[in-house]
Amino acid sequence: AMLRLLLTARYKARKIFFSILLTISIVFSFYNVYYSNKILPKVFIASVDVSGVTKEEAVMKLHERYNLFFQTGIQIIINNTKETIDPKNIDLALPADTLTEIAWALGRDGSWLDQLTARISAPFSMRIVSSNVEVNLEKLRGEIDILLSIYDNPRKDIRYNINGISVGFFYDTERGAVFNRKEVERVI
């Protein structure tokens, strides 16, 4: 009787285990079918949510979001006056197709184990694709120099880096020198 009870308990445990395994397999299969032509969940290109959309829809979302940026231009402040640099003057471009391909490739590139891990973790962890815009830095420097000359304000010894739609500033200072970054950014 004890053996039969033990075998029955093992049988029930196996039955439960295989039922859970079958349920997980079915859910994962539906998940893979649903996202077969869509970008995985919780994927962003910069701040644009492209989760669960096709590549074409993602490109349209990017163009909609950044179209306003291209219409309004790049705002800079010189001597407390807001000036605008026209994105066309500096060959500003958003490589929406390339960025969408990168977002699409998440969970689809790499070894089968990498793909499986990425697909399983996708609903639980956010992934952000950096949206680097393309810009002609020489033309950007030229535009800034023109605006600075209008205000009789020579360009400072400051380098900048464009990452997405944000501009980062790098300052050359002597070792140990302290400077007010906010003030320098405001002046530029």
KACOR-V778115 format. One record per run of one state. SS is the DSSP state (hx for helix, st for strand, lp for the rest). FROM is the first residue (numbers start at 1). TO is the last residue. If there is no record, write none. Layout:
ss: (SS & SS)
from: (FROM & FROM)
to: (TO & TO)
This chain:
ss: (lp & hx & lp & st & lp & st & lp & hx & lp & st & lp & st & lp & hx & lp & st & lp & hx & lp & hx & lp & st & lp & st & lp & hx & lp & st & lp & st & lp & hx & lp)
from: (1 & 2 & 35 & 43 & 46 & 48 & 50 & 55 & 73 & 74 & 79 & 81 & 86 & 87 & 91 & 93 & 95 & 96 & 106 & 112 & 122 & 127 & 130 & 133 & 135 & 137 & 151 & 158 & 164 & 166 & 172 & 181 & 188)
to: (1 & 34 & 42 & 45 & 47 & 49 & 54 & 72 & 73 & 78 & 80 & 85 & 86 & 90 & 92 & 94 & 95 & 105 & 111 & 121 & 126 & 129 & 132 & 134 & 136 & 150 & 157 & 163 & 165 & 171 & 180 & 187 & 188)
